[in-house]
């Protein structure tokens, strides 16, 4: 396995401390058929249940990623990243995060005996900091937004800290691929018709796309964004010649500055995944998120607000029901217990 630049194809070893190629391009992962990601470091991440739920006129299949050890699907990415890093002798990892990714990497790093440093925007809830510190991570609070935390992390990485960012390090998406393979097995070796994917920095969308590509068939991947921060929706509408809708979609505004994502680093890859699957991008309002979170609660599932995005979008996408033979998967990406 090695990294290569998406632009100039220059190769880098997996233990590179470069964040991206010297030409500015982002890294992708080259993996041969015989390459395997080690699973030496384990904190109990698992095959999560797939349970049906009747949501208004449609039945969906909830993939309960909220049950992962640190409460989100990001454990899949962190498991792969930290396991590979450990096998390469890396002893220090760092990333910027406002929540789940930091928790996942910190937990796996702890289990691997690695030092972990997490740069968080100053306004993150105390419960997030407490969780990170309990895993033994060093938490660096950065004045400003999520983007400021990212900039600060990059400034401090230097040669000694390995950047464990879900957005930059392709080993993260490599781990998320297991979600696609699990769905394939759980659905009797078949691919669902639709998957509704909350799309922040794109690690879930890209991981699912890569995983289903390995299987050889793509479901329609419908990416979901908050209507307050919808850069992918904007790019999707632009690509479909709908300049008016694109113009109306805010690309970087998000009421909570801790979670603002100006422009996902892998926007082009995200758009490509949606387009090649014959999917779409939909936005949901905060009121729709809250309603979906409540509906999940009434099914016995306590999801974080943003983790209800998949359900909110599926209901919006199929307002009058769906064909009976469509299997619609909704990953519940994160547990509500954290915040
Ligand atoms: Zn390059």
Boltz pocket constraint, residues with backbone or C-beta under 6 A from the ligand:
constraints:
  - pocket:
      binder: B
      contacts: [[A, 5], [A, 6], [A, 7], [A, 8], [A, 9], [A, 10], [A, 21], [A, 22], [A, 23], [A, 24], [A, 25]]
      max_distance: 6.0
